[in-house]
Amino acid sequence: MPQQIRAVVVDPSVSGRLAIREVGLRDPDHDEVGIRVTAISLNRGETRRALQVAEPGWRPGWDFAGIVETAAADGSGPEPGARVVGILPSGAWAERVNCRSHAVAVLPGGVSDAEAATLPVAGLTALHALRQGGLLLGRKVLVDGASGGVGHLACQLAAAAGAFVWGHVRREEHRTAVAEWCGEHVVIGRELAAAKPHGPYWLILDSVGGSAVGAALGMLQPNGTCVVFGVSESSTATIESREFFATGGTRLYGLTLFHELMSVERASIGLRLLAELIAGGKLRPQIAVEARWSEIGSVAQRLIDRGFTGKAVLHI
């Protein structure tokens, strides 16, 4: 019989569409570790699906931190008692989870559960996006949405790699936070084109889509790259074809994290690196909201309404 646990499920009959219910947890596969979850974090993609389109009973959740209770039968992965961070395709917002050993990493001392829980989707997205720029030492990097969950980590990682980082935000009240990671290189404007006077850029990261993509492709230096990993504004973009190809060698890369984790590098490798950077004082997640998981409905709605910047972490 499956073990009974509590998990967040989509329930249209309750306010906020998210409820904590009893569900079954199957026995782990031979390459899975059993984990007691201590903290989770919310991302816009899974949250939007849960609140707007998911069918009743769907279990959201990608990011988690916790403690290993059972080791993988095949000997891979960490031993019981280890503190870990991990990522699942869905269902991470639960008391207990089974997770492939290649998708978890042991946490070094000094990294809190809350800090760790921010890393899987946001941190790995930032890491894989920046790697599209190759060697960043002395290069100009522009991060759109620099105050967001991915953006604030991308700014710090790019700076740690030796890049000259410009952070773009749309509201003046976000300037101070972004300046902490980018120094004086903060661009305020409704459109990404506001950053053009400071370019051209070797690498541009964009999660907005729409007009931002067109603007980004016109601000690249020769052989530069624009990485798009979101469409918060619009899924349709118009580009100046001549400006794009005439620059020479410029590239547009579409990044979907779970594709990267299957085809480029397993999650455990990047998660271990990100956790070590936190432990070493080179990366500091911005946790804007920290609460109990019983508050999932209200926190999820605040995220969709852009009621805060940075990450939301819930403790179980």
N, C-alpha and C positions, 0 to 999 in steps of 0.2 A: 504494500500500500504506500502511495506517495506520502511524504511528510507534509503535515499541514503547517503553513507559515502565513504571515500577514504580508500583503504587498499592495502597492498602489495600482488600482485598475480604473479604467474609464467607466463611469456610471452617469449617464445623462440625467438620471432622476434626482441627483443631488446638486446643490449649488456648487459651481466651479467644475463640474463634470469629473472630478477626481475623488476617489474614496479609498480608504484602507480596508481591504477585505481579506478573508481567509482564502488561500489558494493552495493547490497541491504543488510540491516540489519533488520532482523525480530524483532517482538515484543518479549520482554523477557518472558520466562516461569515463572510460579508462584514462583519458588524458585531461580530465577536469579536476580541479580542486574545489572542495566545498568551503564556502566562506560565510562567516557571520558578518553582515554588513553593519558598519558603524556610522557612515556618512555617505551622502549622495550629493550630486550637484545637478543643476538644471541647465539645459541648453535650449536655444530657441527652436530648433528643428523638431525635436521630440515633443516639446511643450506645445508648439502650434498644432502639431498633428493630434495630440491628445485632446486639446480644447476645441478644435474646430472640425476635424474630419474623421477621427478614429471611431471604429465601431465599439459598441458596448463590450466590456470584458477585456479590451486590449490592455496590455501591461507595458507602460512606457519605462524608459530609463536606460541610459548608456553608462554613466559615470558612477563609480563607487569606490570607497575605501573600506577595509575591514580586516578581519583576523581569520587566518586559515584554520578550519576545524578538521578537515580531512585531506590528506595528501592525495595526489593523483595516483591511480593504481599502477600506471606505467613507469612511475619513478620520476617523471618530469615535474618541474615546478617546485615551489617552496614547501617546507615542512609545516605541520600543525603548530600553531602558536605564532607564526610569522605575521607581521603587519604588512598588508599589501594594498596596492592600488590597481584597479583593473577596469576593463571596458567590455560591455556586452552589446550585441545587436539590439536587444530590448530586454525589459524585465529587471533592470538593475535596481529599481526603487522597491526594495523588498528587505525583509529581515535576514534572509539567507539566499544565496545564489550558488549555482554551479558555473564555473568559468574555465575555459581552456587555459592550460598552463602558459601558453605562449601569449596570452592577453593579460597577464598579471605581472607585477614587479614588486619585489620586496622593498619596503621603505627604510631608508637610513634613519638613524636616530636624529631627533630634532625637527623632523617633518611631521606636522600635525595631521590628524585624519581630515580635518577641514581643508587644509592646504592641498593634500593629496587628491581629494575628491574633485578639485577644480581642474585637474590635469588631463584626464583622458581625451575628451573630444576637443576642448579648447586648446590645450597645450600641444597635443599631437598635430592638430590642424596647423597651428602656428609653425611648429617645427618642420613639417613636411612642405609647407608653402615656402618657407625661407630657404629650404634646401634646393628649391628650383633655381635659386640665384647662384648656386655654387659658392665660391669664395667671396665673402662679403667684406673682407677687410678693406677699408678705405672706399667702399662703394656707397652710393646714395640709395637709400631704401625709403619708400613712401608706404605708410600703413593707413589705409582708409578705415574709419571706425575705430580709431586708436584707443578709445575709452571702453570699448566693448570687451566681452569675454575672451575672444581670440586676440583682438587688437592689442590689449594691454600686455599680454604675454609675448606677442610677436615683436613689439617695440623693444622689450627688455632682451629678448633672445638675439635680435639683430644687433643691438648695441653691444651685447656680450661678445658677438662675433666680429666686432670692430667696424661695423657699418656706421655711416652718418645717417641717422634716422629722423625722418620727418613724420609726425603724426597728424592726421587730418581728423577734425571733429566738426560737427555742425552747430554746436552751441558753446557760447562763451564760458558758461559755468563749468565746462569740462577742461578748460585750459590748464588749470593748476595741476590736476591729476596727471595729465599727459606730459606736462613739462617736467615732471619728476623722472620720466623715462627718456624724454627726447631733448631736454635742455630748452633752449630757445627755439627749437625747430618744431613749433606747433602752428598749424594752419587752421584758421577758423573760416568756415564758409559753407553755404548751403550746397554748393557743388564742389566736386573734387577738383575741377579746373582751377580753383583758387590756389592750388599748390604748384601750378605750372611755372611761375616765376622762379621757383627754387630748383627746378629740374635742369636738365633731364635726369631721369632716374635709371639705375641699373635694374631695380626690382620694385614692383608695385604690387601690394596685396589688397584685394578688394572683396568685400562681402556684401556690397550694396547692389551691384548690377545696374542695368539701365544706363542712364547717362554717365555714370561713373566709369563704366567700361570703355565707352568711347573716349572719354577724357584721358583715361589712363594710357590707352594705346597711342595717344598723341604726345605723351610726355616721356616716352622711353628713349634712352640713348641707344646707339647701335648695339645690336646683340642683347638688348635688354629684354626682360620678361615681365608680363603681367599675369598674376595668378588670381583667378576668380574662384571663390569657394562659397558664395552665397548670393541671394537675390532678394534682399530685404526691400529694395525699391521697385524693381521691375525685372521681369525675365526677358525683356526685349531691349536690345541695344542697337544704336546706330553708330557706325564708325566711318571715319574718313579714310577710305581705302588707300588713296595715294599717300597720305601722310604716314600711314602704317607701314606700307611696303617700302616706301622710298627711304625710310630711316635706315633700313638694312639690317637683316638678321633678327628683327624683333619677333617676339613669340607670345602667344596667348595660351595659357595652360589652365584647363578646368580641373579643379581638385575636389574629389569626393573622398573623404577620409577612409571609409571602409574599403574602398578600392585600393588606396595606398597601403593599407595594412595587410591586404591579401597579396598584392603584387610587388610591393617595394620593400617593406620591412615590417616585421611583426611588432605588435604594440608593446610587448615587454621591453624591447630595446629602447625605444623612445621614452617610455615611462620611467625606466631606470635613470636615464640621462636627466630628464626633467626633475625628478625627485632629488638627484644629487646636486643639481644646480640650486634648488631651494636650500638644501642642507648647507651648501657652500656660500650662501648669501648672495648669489648672482641672479636669483629669480624670486620675485615676491608676488604671489597671486593677490589680486584685489578682490576681497570678499565683501560684497556690499550688503548682503543679507545672510544672516545665520539664525536658524530657527529649528524647532522640532518638526519632524516629518508630518505630524498631524496638521500642520499649517500648509500642506502642499497645494491646496486649491487656491488660497489667496496669494501665495508667493508666485505660483505659476501665472496667475492673471496679471500680477504686477510686472512680471518679466515680459509678457506679450505687450503690455501697455507701455513698455519702456519706462517703468517707474524707477529704475535704478541702472547704474552702469556697473561693469564688473560682473562677478559671479554670485550666485545664490547657492548656499550650502545648507542642507537639512540633515539633522542628526537623528539617528534611529535608536 
